[in-house]
Amino acid sequence: MKCEKKLKQIRQYIAALLAVWLFCIHTVPVFADRVFNDIEHSYAADAIEAMAAQGYVTGYQDGSFRPVHFISRQEWASIFVKTLKRTSVNKSVASFSDVSPWALPYVQTLQAENITKGISDQLFGAKHNMTRQDMAVWYARYFGVSEDTRASDRSSFVDQADISDYAQTSVWLMERLELIEGDTNHYFHPKESVRRQDATLVAYRIWLGGDGLRERAKRLLESLGNGTAMTNQPASPTESRKIVVDLAPEISHQRANPEIEEPKSHSPRPDPPVSPVTPTEPKPEPPIIRPEPSPKPPVIPPVTPPVIPPIIPPVTPSEPPDHSSDFVVDEVVIKAPELVNQPETYPSYQLSFDLYNKGHLVSIPAVSVTSVTYTFSDTLGVFDEHGKIAHSENIPAADGYIPVEMEVTIAKPYRVLKAQTKLIVRGKTPPVEDPTVIRSVYLATYTISQATTLDPTAWSMPYVFQNAKGEVIPSGLLPSDLKLRIEDSRGIFDEDGHIANLHLIPALNSVIPFKIEVESPSQGIHFISDAELTVVPGARKKQYFAISMMLQGKDAGSTTTVEQIEQSRQLLMDHFGTNLKVTWAMENRFIFVESNRPQLKKVLEYVDLYGDEVGILDGYPNNLFDLPEWEAQMNEWLYMYRYNALNELHQSGSLGSPSVFESMDTDQYRKYLPKSLTGFTVNPEQAQWLKDHFKITSAMGWSATQYNVNNMYGEGSPLMPYWSHKDNPIVPAQGLTNNSGIVFMNSISIDPIGSRYTKDSSRWTLHPGDPYVTETDAAPQLYIAQQYLDNPYQRLNTVNYMSIILDVNWLAKNHNMSQIWENFVKHFPVDREVEIVGVDGLKQIYESVAGLSNDHTEFTLMFRGSGIKTAMDSNNSPANLRYLWTENASQRIILSKEDGDAAWSIIDFTDYTRTPVPKTPYNLGKNTDVSYVTGRNFKLHPTAPLTADEIQRVKDRLKEIYFAEEVTYQ
């Protein structure tokens, strides 16, 4: 008895454990491990895994598939070709410039078959998002649709009118083949982008359909009555070599080529993966957010009332034939609803079928119902002959297949039709997730402007967050503890996604890859997504080129002629157009002689026609005259200029009188007054005198390179235009109290690397005679100009400009120099918007931006040496050396770095705020050094010690210009 009682207790215990176990397995949903870590909530998860097993689609290095990301044209080309196993033997297909190397074979295959082509003769639109209607077009071409194919019927979608004309027949065919359908409201949204899960599901259906699907498409096209499917011929060799251009999007002028290898019929189950690791899928392009009327549901076959005839054995007629009950069909298609591995749904599951005649759906007439019989079967023994589940225990696990066949017998007229399909078994539907949980992140743009056009202050990463359904999560619903971090190996962006190094943005059409790390402890998410930005053109800030033409001489042969004046301006107009202005800077000797009146008349003509400027030229005034003598020279200049150029205003005996200037300072003659002073050096007293007596507030003079060059000693000035200090033209004014009211500009734009020499060499400039070269191709000058035009800091600069002073007569007489200048102008980059201005014109532009002070003035230039050497062989600009030159009203900072160095070196810190500012002496000898050096100087003292304050100012300045590379602060 005790044994029986013990045995009974054991049985009860085991029964209880078994009940608990059975309860768990029936109430706890179990999800199979997925190939990708982010497809659990995707309606296309099974299709994605099946296609991944075949190697047709792949994911990313982080284990994700990103099902809700949009797919690009080149990515779709890859899936299309691999799924259908297309191969091309045409090696003469033209390549597109925007297709990534990994995608080129696939795109060329589709070109060869005339399935798709580019958006121009050079561009495929590779990174544009694939649209829903174009996806239909590509497959329809594969099935045999051509430009001449026209279906009388249209698709049944509510927004059918929104489908482009070229895609109407293609969408109709794809709908008839039950490969595509619309949303729950039956909208197709033809021009919206295709998501990766949508694309994979459609490709999966076509892969499963195999040859039978292609045959059905052929019959549908033949039913159109235009012989579409019968006239398909391969393109001739001549035609295949032509570059085909999409004049209308996705319109082909030739049939798809059927002679290229067809895919083999598919086995009931997919082949095993060819290797355990699939190649990394190219990164999809971040899409442009498009408003959607409603989220699109999974793309499933349309709901059509199933045809389930009653099971009545065929009746043998005993009376004469009654043809009124005959009906003709030529195709049967099995209708297999989605089979979910949930036992509670099995009793209601029903297979059905549709009948077609020449591609058109046919209903069984009431009088013919008894003449149609059918039988379902499958090799696994799941279904009975009526299409109901008979043996649920034979249903395979999720992702398995049931090969289903059926046979339909029609008694009148007698015909037997057969069909087969592969029914995939799905796992249990996962629970609905909170729609605010972040499952993916991408950027609302896939482009970034090139550095020369980008405003870094306005740039920020435009993040877009999506939930498991691919729906955009509004910013107000994002978790408060959301953390984002950018990982950029190139150093362009910091962790917050802001610009860290503006100059590192690569060239046009380059791709910047990086990673976005997303973390929210409250949502339990932490994942990393790949992203990329393509560098595109942007709106450039205008570049100015200030040109001052020197007119000198009084004797025949040494003076500038009318012909030389005309030729010099015509050369500029031939390349830059007529909308340009220059300064005609004339010295005393030139305006003193009556024989030069024709030249003066020509200058005034240009003032009237083009708005050119008149200027005063005094090349090296500070070591030629004392101040009273120089003042007399200027009074003589204005008096004789009026006498020879505007003789109708001449009044004898008025030399030195204010009346000379006043007679010209009228509405009629004011435009002929001198507007600027041009010289290689400028003295503050002289500049102040011209301002007080002639109202001249523009001076082109001191240059940042003028140290021990042509017996001139002076270094320390900025490259930028600036309001000068009243005591020293090299130093920018620090406020209104020491502001001279005169804008100083460098006389000649420089190569700061080639200009670092301080002894026995010429500086590197735009001037055709400087440096001394024997070549005439203008390579050094063009290289300098290119560096200024492509300067990555243009959007930060107050004004971007170059400048040059040219002696017209000297150029004309020196063949080598004239050839250099002519080649420089003719080969100046034509794709740059450069405005030619005079000296005072540039001053007015600067004043309009900066105002009447230097408070908001700044200039930064990134410059690499050219590697070109002069004939002297001692003055060169090494190609492995770079300079970063940055300045504002407070300081000038210069960094240098040779290729291979780990960090940049500080070679110049010029402090413009130091007081007192040394006053420039008036009577300068040729060897008087007036350089403004406050410590470390790139020419004179490049290794002088830096103070802690100077180091901090360097750090602050570099941060202001978005420069974060490593710097040696010592």
Residue pairs with C-beta under 8 A, 6 or more apart in sequence:
29 428
29 430
29 431
30 428
31 40
31 427
31 428
31 430
32 397
32 398
32 399
32 427
34 40
34 45
34 49
35 48
35 49
35 52
35 53
35 59
35 65
36 48
36 49
36 52
36 59
36 63
36 64
36 65
37 62
37 63
37 64
38 64
38 65
38 66
38 67
38 439
38 440
38 527
39 45
39 48
39 49
39 65
39 67
39 197
40 430
40 468
41 430
41 433
41 439
41 468
41 469
42 48
42 65
42 67
42 68
42 197
42 468
43 197
43 201
43 297
43 298
43 299
43 300
44 67
44 197
44 198
44 200
44 201
44 204
44 298
44 299
45 67
46 398
46 399
46 424
46 426
46 427
47 200
47 201
47 204
47 205
48 57
48 65
48 67
48 197
48 200
49 399
50 204
50 270
50 399
50 424
51 57
51 79
51 83
51 200
51 203
51 204
51 207
52 58
52 59
52 65
52 273
52 278
53 270
53 271
53 272
53 273
54 207
54 270
54 271
54 273
55 82
55 273
55 274
55 275
55 278
56 79
56 82
56 83
56 203
56 207
57 65
57 79
57 196
57 200
57 203
57 281
58 278
58 279
58 280
58 281
59 65
59 66
59 278
59 280
59 281
60 66
60 280
60 281
60 283
60 530
61 280
61 530
62 527
62 528
62 529
62 530
64 527
64 529
65 196
66 196
66 284
66 440
66 529
67 195
67 196
67 197
67 200
67 470
68 195
68 196
68 197
68 439
68 440
68 466
68 469
68 470
69 195
69 196
69 284
69 287
69 440
69 442
70 129
70 130
70 193
70 194
70 195
70 196
70 284
70 285
70 287
71 79
71 129
71 130
71 193
71 194
71 195
71 196
71 199
71 284
72 126
72 127
72 128
72 129
72 130
72 284
72 285
73 116
73 124
73 125
73 126
73 127
73 128
73 129
73 130
73 134
74 99
74 100
74 103
74 106
74 107
74 124
74 126
74 127
74 282
75 103
75 130
75 281
75 282
75 284
76 130
76 135
76 138
76 194
76 199
77 103
77 106
77 107
77 109
77 110
77 116
78 102
78 103
78 106
78 282
79 199
79 200
79 203
80 86
80 106
80 110
80 115
80 138
80 139
80 142
80 203
81 105
81 106
81 109
81 110
82 106
83 203
83 206
83 207
84 142
84 206
84 207
84 263
85 261
85 263
85 264
86 109
86 110
86 113
86 260
86 261
86 263
87 109
87 260
87 261
88 108
88 109
88 112
88 113
88 260
89 112
89 260
90 108
90 112
90 240
92 237
92 240
92 241
93 108
93 111
93 112
93 240
93 241
94 111
94 121
94 241
94 243
95 104
95 108
96 107
96 118
96 122
96 123
96 124
96 126
97 122
97 123
98 122
98 123
98 124
98 125
98 126
98 127
98 509
99 107
99 124
99 126
100 126
100 282
102 282
103 126
103 282
107 116
107 124
107 126
110 116
110 138
111 117
111 244
112 240
112 257
112 260
113 141
113 142
113 256
113 257
113 260
114 141
114 235
114 244
114 252
114 253
114 254
114 255
114 256
114 257
115 138
115 141
115 142
115 252
115 256
116 137
116 138
116 141
116 250
116 252
117 124
117 244
117 245
117 246
117 252
118 124
118 125
118 244
118 245
118 246
119 125
119 128
119 246
119 249
120 245
120 246
121 243
121 245
127 285
127 446
127 534
128 285
129 193
129 194
129 285
129 287
129 288
130 193
130 194
130 199
131 190
131 191
131 192
131 193
131 194
132 180
132 188
132 189
132 190
132 191
132 192
132 193
132 194
132 198
133 163
133 164
133 167
133 170
133 171
133 188
133 190
133 191
133 250
134 167
134 249
134 250
135 194
135 199
135 202
136 167
136 170
136 171
136 173
136 174
136 180
137 145
137 166
137 167
137 170
137 250
138 250
139 170
139 174
139 179
139 202
139 206
140 169
140 170
140 171
140 173
140 174
141 170
141 252
141 256
142 256
143 173
143 177
143 214
143 217
143 218
143 221
143 256
144 217
144 218
144 221
144 228
144 229
144 232
144 255
144 256
144 258
145 169
145 170
145 173
145 221
145 228
145 256
146 228
146 232
146 252
146 254
146 255
146 256
147 166
147 251
147 252
147 253
147 254
148 226
148 228
149 169
149 221
149 224
149 226
149 228
150 169
150 224
150 226
151 168
151 169
151 172
151 173
151 224
152 224
153 172
154 160
154 168
154 172
155 163
155 168
155 171
155 172
155 175
155 188
156 175
156 186
157 163
157 171
157 175
157 182
157 186
157 187
157 188
158 182
158 185
158 186
158 187
158 188
159 182
159 187
159 188
159 189
159 190
160 168
160 171
160 188
162 188
162 190
162 191
163 171
163 188
163 190
164 190
164 191
164 249
166 248
166 249
166 250
166 251
167 190
167 250
171 180
171 188
171 190
173 217
173 220
173 221
174 180
175 181
175 302
176 220
176 359
177 209
177 213
177 216
177 217
177 220
178 301
178 302
178 333
179 202
179 205
179 206
179 209
180 188
180 202
180 299
181 188
181 299
181 300
181 301
181 302
182 188
182 189
183 189
183 293
183 294
183 295
183 296
183 297
184 294
184 297
185 293
185 294
187 293
189 292
189 293
189 296
192 290
192 292
193 287
193 290
195 470
196 284
197 470
198 296
198 299
201 298
201 299
202 299
206 213
207 266
208 266
208 422
209 216
210 263
210 264
210 265
210 266
211 262
211 263
211 265
212 265
212 420
214 262
216 331
216 333
218 229
219 229
219 330
219 331
219 358
219 359
220 359
221 228
221 229
222 228
222 229
222 230
222 358
222 359
223 358
223 359
223 360
231 255
232 255
232 256
232 257
232 258
233 255
234 257
234 258
234 259
235 254
235 257
239 254
244 252
244 253
268 401
268 403
268 422
269 401
283 513
283 530
283 531
283 532
285 446
285 532
286 442
286 443
286 444
286 445
286 446
286 464
286 531
286 532
287 442
287 446
288 444
288 445
289 444
289 464
289 472
295 469
295 470
295 471
300 338
301 335
304 335
304 354
306 335
306 350
306 352
306 353
306 354
307 335
307 352
307 353
307 354
307 355
307 363
307 364
308 350
308 352
308 387
309 364
309 369
309 372
309 373
309 374
310 369
311 373
311 386
312 369
312 370
312 373
313 373
314 370
314 371
314 373
314 409
314 411
315 370
315 371
315 411
317 412
321 412
323 412
324 367
325 365
325 367
325 368
325 371
325 412
326 368
326 412
326 413
327 362
327 364
327 365
327 368
327 410
328 357
328 362
328 413
329 355
329 356
329 357
329 362
329 410
329 415
329 417
330 356
330 357
330 358
330 417
331 355
331 356
331 357
331 359
331 417
331 419
332 353
332 354
332 355
332 356
332 406
332 408
332 417
332 418
332 419
333 353
333 354
333 356
333 419
334 351
334 352
334 353
334 404
334 406
334 419
334 420
334 421
335 351
335 352
335 353
335 354
336 351
336 404
336 421
336 423
337 349
337 350
338 426
339 349
339 395
339 402
339 423
339 424
339 425
339 426
340 425
340 426
340 427
340 428
340 429
341 395
341 397
341 398
341 425
341 426
341 427
341 428
342 428
343 392
346 389
346 392
346 395
347 389
349 388
349 389
350 387
350 388
351 376
351 383
351 387
351 388
351 404
351 406
352 387
353 374
353 406
353 408
353 419
354 361
355 361
355 362
355 363
355 364
355 408
355 417
356 362
364 372
368 412
371 410
371 411
371 412
372 408
372 409
372 410
372 411
373 408
373 409
373 411
374 406
374 407
374 408
374 409
375 385
375 406
375 407
376 383
376 384
376 385
376 386
376 387
376 404
376 405
376 406
377 383
377 385
377 404
377 405
377 406
377 407
378 402
378 403
378 404
378 405
379 403
380 394
380 395
380 396
380 402
380 403
381 390
381 391
381 394
382 389
382 390
382 391
382 392
382 394
382 395
382 402
383 389
383 390
383 402
383 404
384 390
387 406
389 395
395 402
395 425
396 402
396 425
397 425
398 425
398 426
398 427
398 428
399 424
399 425
399 426
399 427
400 424
400 425
401 422
401 423
401 424
401 425
402 422
402 423
402 425
403 420
403 421
403 422
403 423
404 420
404 421
404 422
404 423
405 418
405 419
405 420
406 418
406 419
406 420
407 416
407 417
407 418
408 416
408 417
408 418
408 419
409 415
409 416
410 416
410 417
433 467
433 468
434 467
435 467
435 469
435 471
435 473
436 467
436 473
436 477
436 478
436 479
436 523
437 467
437 468
437 523
437 525
438 465
438 466
438 467
438 473
438 478
438 479
438 482
438 518
438 520
438 523
438 525
439 466
439 467
439 468
439 525
440 465
440 466
440 470
440 529
441 463
441 464
441 465
441 466
441 484
441 516
441 518
441 529
442 463
442 464
442 466
442 529
442 531
443 461
443 462
443 463
443 464
443 531
443 533
444 462
444 463
444 464
445 462
445 533
446 532
446 533
446 534
447 533
447 534
447 535
447 536
448 454
448 459
448 505
448 512
448 533
448 534
448 535
448 536
449 535
449 536
449 537
449 538
450 505
450 507
450 508
450 535
450 536
450 537
450 538
451 502
451 503
451 505
451 792
451 793
452 538
452 540
452 790
452 791
452 792
452 794
452 795
453 537
453 538
453 539
453 540
453 541
453 794
453 795
454 499
454 502
454 505
454 538
454 795
455 795
456 498
456 499
456 502
456 795
456 796
456 962
459 498
459 499
460 497
460 498
461 484
461 486
461 493
461 497
461 516
463 484
463 516
464 472
465 472
465 473
465 478
466 472
466 473
467 473
479 520
479 522
479 523
480 522
481 520
481 521
481 522
482 518
482 519
482 520
483 517
483 518
483 519
483 520
484 496
484 497
484 516
484 517
484 518
484 519
485 495
485 496
485 516
485 517
485 519
486 493
486 494
486 495
486 496
486 497
486 514
486 515
486 516
486 517
487 495
487 514
487 515
487 516
487 517
487 528
488 500
488 512
488 514
488 515
489 514
490 504
490 512
490 514
491 500
491 501
491 504
491 964
491 965
492 499
492 500
492 501
492 504
492 505
492 512
492 514
493 499
493 500
493 514
494 500
494 964
499 962
500 962
500 964
501 962
501 963
501 964
501 965
502 792
502 793
502 796
502 961
502 962
502 963
503 792
503 793
503 862
503 884
503 963
504 965
505 512
505 535
505 792
506 512
506 535
507 535
508 535
508 536
508 537
509 534
509 535
509 536
510 534
510 535
511 532
511 533
511 534
511 535
512 532
512 533
512 534
512 535
513 530
513 531
513 532
514 530
514 531
514 532
514 533
515 528
515 529
515 530
515 531
516 528
516 529
516 530
516 531
517 526
517 527
517 528
518 525
518 526
518 527
518 528
518 529
519 525
519 526
520 526
540 794
540 832
540 833
541 794
541 795
541 797
541 800
542 800
542 833
542 834
542 835
543 788
543 789
543 794
543 800
543 801
543 802
543 832
543 833
543 834
543 835
544 799
544 800
544 801
544 802
544 834
544 835
544 836
544 837
544 842
544 845
545 801
545 802
545 803
545 804
545 834
545 835
545 836
545 837
546 583
546 700
546 745
546 801
546 802
546 803
546 804
546 837
546 838
546 839
546 841
546 842
547 572
547 582
547 583
547 803
547 804
547 806
547 836
547 837
547 838
548 582
548 583
548 585
548 615
548 617
548 676
548 678
548 700
548 803
548 804
548 805
548 806
548 838
548 839
549 565
549 568
549 582
549 583
549 584
549 585
549 806
549 808
550 560
550 585
550 587
550 617
550 678
550 805
550 806
550 807
550 808
550 810
551 560
551 565
551 584
551 585
551 586
551 587
551 590
551 599
551 603
551 617
551 808
551 809
552 558
552 559
552 560
552 586
552 587
552 589
552 590
552 617
552 807
552 809
553 559
553 560
553 589
553 590
553 809
554 589
554 590
554 592
554 593
554 595
554 596
556 595
558 809
559 590
559 593
559 595
559 596
559 599
559 809
560 590
560 599
560 808
560 809
561 599
561 809
561 812
562 598
562 599
562 602
564 808
564 809
564 812
565 584
565 599
565 602
565 603
565 808
566 602
567 812
568 806
568 808
568 811
569 582
569 606
571 821
571 822
571 825
572 580
572 582
572 825
572 836
573 580
574 825
574 826
575 825
575 826
575 828
575 830
576 825
576 828
576 834
576 836
578 610
580 610
580 835
580 836
580 837
581 610
581 611
581 612
581 613
581 836
581 837
581 838
581 841
582 612
582 613
582 836
582 837
582 838
583 612
583 613
583 614
583 615
583 675
583 676
583 678
583 838
583 839
583 840
583 841
584 603
584 606
584 612
584 613
584 614
584 615
585 615
585 616
585 617
585 676
585 678
585 805
585 839
586 600
586 603
586 614
586 615
586 616
586 617
586 641
587 616
587 617
587 618
587 619
588 633
588 636
588 637
588 640
590 596
590 599
590 617
591 600
591 637
591 640
591 641
591 644
591 645
592 636
592 640
592 644
593 644
594 644
596 644
597 644
597 645
600 641
600 644
600 645
601 645
603 612
603 614
603 645
604 645
604 646
604 672
606 612
607 613
607 614
607 671
607 672
608 671
612 838
613 675
613 676
613 838
613 839
613 840
613 841
614 641
614 672
614 673
614 674
614 675
615 674
615 675
615 676
615 677
615 678
615 838
615 839
615 840
616 634
616 637
616 674
616 676
616 677
616 678
616 690
616 694
616 696
617 678
617 679
618 633
618 677
618 678
618 679
618 686
619 679
619 680
620 679
620 680
620 681
620 712
621 630
621 679
621 681
621 682
621 683
621 686
622 681
622 682
622 683
622 686
622 922
622 923
622 924
623 923
623 924
623 925
623 926
623 928
624 630
625 633
626 922
626 923
627 685
627 686
627 689
627 922
630 686
630 689
631 689
632 656
634 689
634 690
634 693
634 694
635 655
635 656
635 660
636 655
637 674
638 660
638 661
638 674
638 694
639 654
639 655
639 656
639 660
641 674
642 649
642 650
642 660
642 663
642 664
643 650
645 672
646 664
646 669
646 672
649 663
649 664
649 669
651 659
651 660
651 663
654 660
658 693
661 673
661 693
661 694
663 669
664 670
664 672
664 673
665 673
665 695
673 694
673 695
674 694
674 696
675 696
675 698
675 838
675 839
675 840
676 696
676 698
676 699
676 700
676 838
676 839
676 840
676 843
677 686
677 687
677 690
677 696
677 698
677 699
677 700
677 701
678 699
678 700
678 701
678 747
678 805
678 839
679 699
679 700
679 701
679 747
680 701
680 703
680 706
680 710
680 712
680 747
680 805
681 701
681 702
681 706
681 712
681 714
681 924
682 699
682 701
682 702
682 729
682 744
683 729
683 920
683 922
683 924
684 724
684 725
684 726
684 727
684 728
684 729
684 740
684 919
684 920
685 922
687 696
687 699
687 724
687 729
687 740
687 742
688 726
688 740
688 742
690 696
691 697
691 740
691 741
691 742
696 742
697 741
697 742
697 743
697 840
697 843
698 742
698 743
698 745
698 839
698 840
698 842
698 843
699 724
699 729
699 742
699 743
699 744
699 745
699 839
700 744
700 745
700 746
700 747
700 803
700 805
700 839
701 729
701 744
701 745
701 747
702 714
702 717
702 729
702 730
702 744
702 746
702 747
703 717
703 746
703 747
703 748
703 750
703 763
704 715
704 716
704 717
704 718
704 719
704 746
704 750
704 752
704 755
705 715
705 748
705 750
705 752
705 755
705 763
705 765
706 712
706 713
706 714
706 715
706 717
706 763
707 713
707 714
707 715
707 758
707 931
707 939
707 940
708 758
708 759
709 761
709 762
709 763
711 926
711 927
712 926
713 927
713 928
713 929
713 930
713 931
714 730
714 929
714 930
714 931
715 931
715 932
715 933
715 937
715 939
715 940
716 730
716 731
716 892
716 910
716 931
716 932
716 933
716 937
717 729
717 730
717 731
717 744
717 746
717 932
718 732
718 859
718 887
718 892
719 746
719 750
719 752
719 859
719 861
719 885
719 887
720 797
720 798
720 799
720 857
720 858
720 859
720 887
721 743
721 744
721 745
721 798
721 799
721 801
721 842
721 843
721 846
721 850
721 857
722 732
722 733
722 743
722 744
722 854
722 857
722 889
723 732
723 733
723 739
723 740
723 741
723 742
723 743
723 744
723 850
723 852
723 853
723 854
724 730
724 731
724 732
724 733
724 739
724 740
724 742
724 743
724 744
725 731
725 732
725 733
725 734
725 738
725 739
725 740
725 917
726 733
726 738
726 739
726 740
727 738
727 917
727 918
727 919
727 920
728 917
728 918
728 919
728 920
728 932
729 740
729 744
729 920
730 920
730 930
730 931
730 932
731 912
731 917
731 932
732 854
732 857
732 889
732 912
733 739
733 740
733 853
733 854
733 889
734 854
734 889
734 890
734 912
734 913
735 853
736 852
736 853
738 917
739 852
739 853
743 843
743 846
743 847
745 801
745 803
745 839
745 842
745 843
746 803
747 803
747 804
747 805
748 765
748 766
748 767
748 770
748 803
748 804
748 805
749 765
749 766
749 784
749 785
749 788
749 801
749 802
749 803
749 804
750 763
750 764
750 765
750 784
751 763
751 764
751 765
751 780
751 783
751 784
751 787
751 863
751 865
751 866
751 877
752 861
752 863
752 883
752 885
752 894
753 764
753 863
753 864
753 865
753 877
753 878
753 881
753 883
754 763
754 764
754 771
754 780
754 865
754 866
754 875
754 876
754 877
755 763
755 764
755 765
756 938
756 939
757 763
757 874
757 875
758 939
758 940
760 874
761 771
761 870
761 872
761 874
761 875
762 770
762 771
762 772
762 870
762 872
762 875
763 770
763 771
764 770
764 771
764 780
764 784
764 875
764 877
765 771
765 781
765 784
765 804
766 781
766 784
766 785
766 802
766 803
766 804
766 824
767 781
767 804
767 805
767 806
768 778
768 781
768 806
768 811
768 817
768 818
768 820
768 821
768 824
769 810
769 814
769 817
769 820
771 780
771 870
771 872
771 875
772 870
772 871
772 872
773 780
773 820
773 870
773 871
774 816
774 871
775 820
776 816
776 819
776 820
776 823
777 820
777 823
778 820
778 821
778 823
778 824
778 827
779 866
779 868
780 866
780 868
780 877
781 820
781 824
782 824
782 827
782 828
783 866
783 868
784 866
785 802
785 824
785 828
785 829
786 829
787 861
787 862
787 863
787 864
788 800
788 802
788 861
789 829
789 832
789 834
791 797
791 800
791 860
791 861
791 862
791 863
792 862
793 860
793 861
793 862
793 886
793 961
794 800
796 858
796 860
796 961
796 962
797 858
797 859
797 860
798 846
798 849
798 850
798 856
798 857
798 858
798 859
799 842
799 845
799 846
799 849
799 850
799 859
801 842
803 842
806 821
810 817
811 817
811 818
811 821
812 818
828 834
837 845
850 856
850 857
853 889
854 888
854 889
855 889
857 888
857 889
858 886
858 887
858 888
858 960
858 961
859 885
859 886
859 887
859 888
860 884
860 885
860 886
860 887
860 961
861 883
861 884
861 885
861 886
862 882
862 883
862 884
862 885
863 882
863 883
863 884
863 885
864 879
864 881
864 882
864 883
865 876
865 877
865 878
865 879
865 880
865 881
865 882
866 877
866 879
867 876
867 877
867 878
867 879
868 876
868 877
869 875
869 876
870 876
878 898
880 898
880 899
880 900
881 896
881 897
881 898
881 899
882 896
882 897
882 898
882 899
883 894
883 895
883 896
884 894
884 895
884 896
884 897
884 904
884 963
885 892
885 893
885 894
886 892
886 893
886 894
886 957
886 958
886 961
886 963
887 893
888 957
889 912
890 911
890 912
890 913
890 953
891 909
891 910
891 911
891 912
891 913
891 953
891 957
892 908
892 909
892 910
892 912
893 906
893 908
893 909
893 910
893 953
893 954
893 957
893 958
894 906
894 907
894 908
894 938
895 904
895 905
895 906
895 907
895 967
896 904
896 905
896 907
896 938
897 903
897 904
897 905
902 966
903 965
903 966
903 967
903 968
904 965
904 966
904 967
904 968
905 967
905 968
906 936
906 946
906 954
906 967
906 968
906 969
907 936
907 938
907 942
908 936
908 937
908 938
908 942
909 934
909 935
909 936
909 946
909 950
909 953
909 954
910 932
910 933
910 934
910 935
910 937
911 934
911 935
911 950
914 934
918 930
918 932
920 930
921 928
921 930
924 930
931 937
931 940
933 940
933 941
935 941
935 944
935 945
935 946
935 947
935 950
936 942
936 943
936 944
936 945
936 946
936 950
937 944
946 954
946 969
946 970
951 969
954 967
954 969
955 969
958 964
958 967
